Amino acid sequence: MVVLATKCYIDGDARERALDSLTSLVANDIGDLDVEYDIGVRDDDFISVTVSGDDETVARNVLREEWGEVTPHLSAGETYVGTLEHWDDDGFVLDAGIEVRIPTEELGLGRGSATQIRDRFGLVQHMPLTFVYGGEDEPSRLADEQIDRLYDWTRGSGRVNVNSATRGEVRATVNRAGHAKDIVTVERLGLLEQSIVCRDETDPPGLLASIGSYLPAELKCVIGQ
């Protein structure tokens, strides 16, 4: 079994739609391999995929590479993926099966409090983030590749980040609001966390204001250069 480093934290019909979307994504990832698989949601909302068959080892590796994995034990100095659950001025708290606190000074994202940094980089709750686990003796920190990725966002044309919606739902919302030509793509961050990549001439706050009434979600802007 692989526990994916992404959550399904919504209820009702929206939950069923999200799981249907995930089933299609997993099929795209490992559907050509000689495996059978079953998708479930744990009590902590992390998604589990039980895999069996001749290609099960390959399939598990593909899922780990695509989604990240939540493991029962963390080793100091190793890199993992956790979801952004809480924050305060002193740091972020990620859920990686256990709560992992990353102090503000270990975020590596410039000056300001953790709350200010979250706003500046448009980080929505439950977004997966890659980190290096510090263990008992050292603080945990954001991984270098995660820091580079977030800085790249601020060097681009701008983004609107969304949670609580699948990629298909976000694309449909952008189209419904009449902004299909104003974006480059919708980039999947997690199952329910998406990043709308704006065109150079698109104003991210304006796009957020226009689509916000269509999405019962948290939306955050990234202002590009």
Secondary structure, DSSP 8 states (H G I E B T S, - for coil): -EEEEEE----HHHHHHHHHHHHHHHHHHHTTSS-EEEEEE-TTSEEEEEEESTTHHHHHHHHHHHH-B--S---TT-EEEEEEEEEETTEEEEESSSEEEEEGGGS-S-SS-HHHHHHHTT--TT-EEEEE--TTTS--EE-HHHHHHHHHHHHSS-EEEEESS-HHHHHHHHHHTT-GGGEEEEEESSSSEEEEEE-TT--HHHHHHHHGGG--S-EEEE---
